[in-house]
Amino acid sequence: MEKKGIKSYVIRKGRMSPAQQAAYRDLKDKWVIPYEEQPFDFSLLFPGLKDVTLEIGFGMGDATHQIAYENPEKAYLGVEVHRPGVGKLLDRIEKRELTNIRIVEHDAFEVVTNMIPEGSLEGIHIFFPDPWPKKKHHKRRLIQEPFATLLAERLKPGGYLYAATDWDDYADQMLEVLTGNTLLENRYERFAEPQSWRPLTNFEEKGLKKSHLIHEVVFVKK
Ligand SMILES: C[S@@+](CC[C@H](N)C(=O)[O-])C[C@H]1O[C@@H](n2cnc3c(N)ncnc32)[C@H](O)[C@@H]1O
């Protein structure tokens, strides 16, 4: 299928720690699903589990492993291109003996387009997406059309899209783009109240150290 999206990431430099390397080597075949242009059958991918939530850009998996640990009956699909992060999450999966996370190490635009069936997701988590603060780079931001519509189409009726950012103008953009999407409805008046279920993430911490404010949005599929 044709690639619809834009490139929202730059592969970050950074060596893998020995633990991340070992986890990647030993556990990749168990929990990382190769990218292919073939929609998932979630009942085969997550036998016995329900309510699949997609997380785009999980970074080091700070929130991913914690949420999956607290919700063992639910399924989590993490998509990330940063290999040290994949190694880190694999290490965490093993240490916590989690069985409800699968990973795709690939561009989320293509994964969502080609691997996620329409109307299949209970939730979508996008925690602190790359802010691309310069105006000429805004086109690289994840949350904009047509990707927002693609995401909305992948949700079940009643499913939710949650996003958080520490960049004010990106927060405004999220609100505007998602409010303008006819498939979605804001669960709040404007920004959401802080969601207690979301653990602190690495990039959130960096933002807080710079005294950035955190904004969150929760939109529900009609
Ligand atoms: C700013 S970091 C935030 C990481 C983590 N969610 C956190 O809060 O600490 C954004 C992450 O999204 C990933 N990312 C950006 N665009 C992506 C894409 N199209 N597909 C997969 N991952 C992507 C980047 O590699 C990066 O790790």
The ligand as an SDF file (V2000), in Angstrom:
LIG
                    3D

 27 29  0  0  0  0  0  0  0  0999 V2000
    9.4560   12.7190   22.3580 C   0  0  0  0  0  0  0  0  0  0  0  0
    9.5690   10.9780   22.3660 S   0  0  0  0  0  0  0  0  0  0  0  0
    8.4410   10.5050   23.6740 C   0  0  0  0  0  0  0  0  0  0  0  0
    8.7010    9.1140   24.1680 C   0  0  0  0  0  0  0  0  0  0  0  0
    7.7850    8.6390   25.3100 C   0  0  0  0  0  0  0  0  0  0  0  0
    6.4110    8.5240   24.8710 N   0  0  0  0  0  0  0  0  0  0  0  0
    7.8950    9.5480   26.4970 C   0  0  0  0  0  0  0  0  0  0  0  0
    6.9120   10.2470   26.8040 O   0  0  0  0  0  0  0  0  0  0  0  0
    8.9520    9.5530   27.1340 O   0  0  0  0  0  0  0  0  0  0  0  0
    8.6760   10.5220   20.9200 C   0  0  0  0  0  0  0  0  0  0  0  0
    8.9290    9.1010   20.4720 C   0  0  0  0  0  0  0  0  0  0  0  0
    8.1000    8.8050   19.3590 O   0  0  0  0  0  0  0  0  0  0  0  0
    8.8260    8.0080   18.4480 C   0  0  0  0  0  0  0  0  0  0  0  0
    8.2110    8.2120   17.1380 N   0  0  0  0  0  0  0  0  0  0  0  0
    8.0270    9.3870   16.4930 C   0  0  0  0  0  0  0  0  0  0  0  0
    7.4240    9.2140   15.3250 N   0  0  0  0  0  0  0  0  0  0  0  0
    7.2100    7.8620   15.2080 C   0  0  0  0  0  0  0  0  0  0  0  0
    6.6230    7.0580   14.2000 C   0  0  0  0  0  0  0  0  0  0  0  0
    6.1280    7.5930   13.0830 N   0  0  0  0  0  0  0  0  0  0  0  0
    6.5880    5.7390   14.4010 N   0  0  0  0  0  0  0  0  0  0  0  0
    7.0940    5.1840   15.5450 C   0  0  0  0  0  0  0  0  0  0  0  0
    7.6500    5.9070   16.5370 N   0  0  0  0  0  0  0  0  0  0  0  0
    7.7100    7.2320   16.3710 C   0  0  0  0  0  0  0  0  0  0  0  0
   10.2510    8.5240   18.5420 C   0  0  0  0  0  0  0  0  0  0  0  0
   11.1990    7.5680   18.1260 O   0  0  0  0  0  0  0  0  0  0  0  0
   10.3660    8.8490   20.0320 C   0  0  0  0  0  0  0  0  0  0  0  0
   10.8910    7.7670   20.7680 O   0  0  0  0  0  0  0  0  0  0  0  0
  1  2  1  0
  2  3  1  0
  2 10  1  0
  3  4  1  0
  4  5  1  0
  5  6  1  0
  5  7  1  0
  7  8  2  0
  7  9  1  0
 10 11  1  0
 11 12  1  0
 11 26  1  0
 12 13  1  0
 13 14  1  0
 13 24  1  0
 14 15  1  0
 14 23  1  0
 15 16  2  0
 16 17  1  0
 17 18  1  0
 17 23  2  0
 18 19  1  0
 18 20  2  0
 20 21  1  0
 21 22  2  0
 22 23  1  0
 24 25  1  0
 24 26  1  0
 26 27  1  0
M  CHG  2   2   1   9  -1
M  END
$$$$
